[in-house]
Amino acid sequence: MDPEGSIGTRCNPIVIAKPMSLEEESDADRASNLLRQAMTIIKDLRPGLDLITLKYKAPPNFNIPKSHLQCFGESVYCSGEDMLGKCNAGGSALERLAAVVGWSISTTRPLIFGAFPYNPILGETHHVSRGTLNVLLEQVSHHPPVAALHATDEKHNIEMIWCHHFSPKYRGTSVETEMHGKRQLKLLNHGETYVMNCPSLVFKFIPTKAFEWSGKVKIQCQETALTAEISYKGLSFLGRKSNSRSINGKIFAQSFSIKTLCDIDGQWDRTVTLKYHSGSAKVIYNAIEVISNLKTPVVLDPKGVKATESAKVWGEVSQGILSKDWKKAKKAKMAVEERQRELAKERESRKETWVPKHFKLSYSKENGWDCSPIQPTVPPAPIVVPID
C-alpha cells in the first residue's frame, strides 16, 4: 500500500465547490464550445465502444471543480430536507419503503451540460460529516474505476454501503454511463436492509443537448418482502421539457403472488407522488425542498484533512477552474496525473499490489465488483456541512 500522503501533496489548498443543486445552470457559450470539442473527439468512434478503454485525459475546461467521489458523497450529506430521518420514522414497512424511494430519488442530482467531475485517482478519499451522519468514500480501483461509500449515523442507527463501477459507452447520438454496483441502506432500528441500483447517466448531443438520468431502479427489502420499481425517463426526442425527467413505477408485495400496493408518478426535478389504490395520495419527494439552496461543506479542522482528500488532491486544479485560469488548471491537473503514473510504475517495479485502506474489494463474474467497509462505523470528519 502507498504510505499516507503519497498520492497527494500536503501543501495543496483545500477547495470545496458548492453542491450541485436545482439552481445550477449551464453556461451556454461554454457548453457550445465544449460540445464542439467533444464532437472532434468522438467523430471517429464506433457505437457501443466502452470509452474507459480510450484512457482519454480530458482538459480541465471539460471539468466541474470536484471529483466523482464528491458528487457521490454530496448526494448523501447535502440535502435541504432530512430524507433519511423520514425513512427511519415510518410507522409501517410500506411507509418506510415509500420514504426510501423518496430518499433514493433525492440522490439524483442535476448536472451542468458539457462539464464532468474529475476521475478520482487510486486511493483518493472524501470524508464529510453532517450532524451525526459521517460519510467516507474511497476510490478502491482505477482500472476499472470503482468507488466505495460507507456512511453511519450512530445516533439514529442508520448505515449505508455503496459500491459503484461506471462504464461510459458511445451510442452514436449520445454517451451513456451505466452505473453498475449496488447501494445498501440499513435501518438498524427496524432490522431492515434496502438494496437498490442506480439509473444510468446519459449525455445527449443530437438532436438536443442534455444531461439526463435514465433507466430502471429496483429497491428491495428482504425482511418485509416489499419491492419498489421505478423508471427514469429523459427528454423526448424533440427535447420537450414538459414531460422530461419523469419517474413512474410501483410498490408491490411479493410472496406467492405479486400484489401491487401503490403507484409512483412524477418528475425528479419537481415532485413525485405515491398513489394508493384506495384513492389517497401523498407527495414523497419535493425537489425544491430537497435539492435547492444547498449549503457548501466547510473545513472545520484543516490539520485533520488527509492528503488523500478529494478537496485537497484536486485543490489547485479547482482553484484554476473557479478563477478560469485554464493554464494553471491544466498544469495542476497534469501534475496529479503524472504523479499517479509514477506511483503505478513504482508499484510495478516492486511487484506490489495496491490495497484499499478503508474497504475490502472483491469481484465475481456473477455479482461483479463489491466492497465492504473494514471499520464498523465512520468517524467524524474534519469537513462538515453547516446545520441551522
Protein Blocks (a to p, Z undefined) as FASTA:
>chain_A
ZZehklmcfkbccdddddddfklccdfklmmmmmmmmmmmmmmpcehiafklnopacdfk
lpccbdfklmmmmmmmgcfbdfklmmmmpmbfklmmmmmmmmmmmmpccddehiacdddd
ehiacdddehjbccddddfbfbdcddddddddfknopacddddddddddehjaccddded
ddddddfknopacddddddddddfbfbdcdddedjdddddfklopacddddddddfkopa
klgoiacddddddffbccdfbdceddfklcccdddfkopacdfbdfklmmgoiacdddfb
lmlpcfklmklmmmmmmmmmmnopaklmmmmmmmmmmmmmmmmmmmmmnopacddfkbcc
dddfklopadddfbfbdcddfbdcddZZ
